[in-house]
């Protein structure tokens, strides 16, 4: 049955999407943290 192979490819695709989303969220969080840290509070 080609169903298992199709399911496997879909699962791999979903895993890749989740991994990319996780990396994007972590990278954005780190970037925001560093960005806010480099600017003194109250300074515009």
C-alpha positions in Angstrom: 0.0 0.0 0.0 1.4 3.4 -1.0 -0.6 4.9 1.9 2.2 4.4 4.4 4.7 6.1 2.1 2.4 9.0 1.5 1.8 9.3 5.2 5.6 9.2 5.8 6.2 12.0 3.4 3.4 14.1 4.9 4.8 13.4 8.4 8.3 14.5 7.2 6.9 17.6 5.7 5.0 18.5 8.8 8.1 17.8 11.0 10.1 20.2 8.7 7.5 22.9 9.1 7.4 22.5 12.8 11.2 22.6 13.0 11.3 25.8 10.8 8.6 27.4 12.9 10.5 26.6 16.1 13.7 28.0 14.8 11.9 31.2 13.6 10.3 31.7 17.0 13.5 31.1 18.9 15.5 33.3 16.5 12.9 36.1 16.8 12.8 35.8 20.6 16.6 36.0 20.8 16.7 38.9 18.4 14.1 40.9 20.3 15.8 40.2 23.6 19.2 41.4 22.3 17.5 44.4 20.5 15.7 45.5 23.7 18.8 44.9 25.8 21.0 47.1 23.6 18.6 50.0 24.0 18.4 51.7 27.4 15.0 51.7 29.0 13.1 54.9 28.3 15.3 55.8 25.4 13.5 56.3 22.1 
